[in-house]
Amino acid sequence: MDMIRLNAFFTLKDEVSVAELKKITDELVAKSREDEGNKGYDLFQSTTDPKVMMFCESWENQDVLDRHSAAEHFTYAVPRIG
């Protein structure tokens, strides 16, 4: 199977600050980079709208992406990001 590249865009809710988001995402990014099959995992902030963010992820295949999606660091962080 070919490598998978994801670009996941989201907009912070008004009541969530970028500082609050960073507390959650710094750990998510660090742990996700350690996941088996991860080839890249970064969070970017829009230069035109600071509430718009994007995760850019690269994975070896669907199996490792599925394991990442079920991992505790992912299932903890994603609902909190909103």
C-alpha positions in Angstrom: 0.0 0.0 0.0 1.1 3.6 -0.6 1.9 6.0 2.1 -1.0 8.0 3.4 -0.9 11.8 3.8 -3.6 13.6 5.9 -4.2 17.3 6.1 -6.8 17.8 8.9 -8.1 21.3 9.2 -10.1 22.6 12.2 -11.2 25.9 13.7 -10.9 26.6 17.4 -14.1 27.4 19.2 -14.2 31.0 20.5 -13.9 29.8 24.1 -10.7 27.9 23.4 -7.4 29.8 23.4 -4.3 28.9 21.3 -2.4 28.5 24.6 -5.0 25.9 25.8 -4.8 24.1 22.5 -1.0 23.9 22.7 -1.2 22.2 26.1 -3.1 19.3 24.5 -1.5 19.2 21.1 2.2 19.4 22.1 1.8 16.0 23.8 -0.3 14.6 21.0 2.3 15.6 18.4 5.2 14.2 20.4 3.6 10.9 21.1 2.2 10.5 17.6 5.7 11.0 16.1 6.7 7.9 18.2 3.9 5.8 16.8 4.9 2.9 14.6 4.7 3.8 11.0 4.6 7.5 11.5 6.5 9.4 8.9 5.6 12.9 9.9 3.2 14.7 12.3 3.0 18.4 12.6 0.5 21.1 13.7 0.3 24.4 11.7 -1.5 27.6 12.5 -3.0 29.8 9.7 -1.2 33.0 9.1 -4.5 34.7 8.1 -6.7 33.4 10.9 -5.1 32.3 14.2 -8.1 30.1 15.1 -7.6 27.9 12.0 -5.2 25.0 12.5 -4.0 22.0 10.4 -2.5 18.7 11.4 -0.3 17.4 8.6 0.3 13.6 9.0 2.1 11.0 7.0 1.7 7.2 7.7 3.2 4.1 6.1 -0.2 2.5 5.5 -3.8 2.3 6.7 -3.1 -0.3 9.4 -0.7 2.0 11.3 -3.0 4.9 10.8 -5.9 2.8 12.3 -3.7 1.9 15.3 -2.8 5.6 15.8 -6.5 6.5 15.7 -7.2 4.1 18.5 -4.2 5.1 20.6 -4.8 6.6 24.0 -2.9 9.9 23.2 -5.2 10.3 20.1 -8.5 9.4 21.8 -7.7 11.7 24.7 -6.8 14.7 22.7 -9.2 14.8 19.8 -12.4 15.3 21.8 -10.7 18.1 23.7 -9.6 19.8 20.6 -13.2 20.0 19.5 
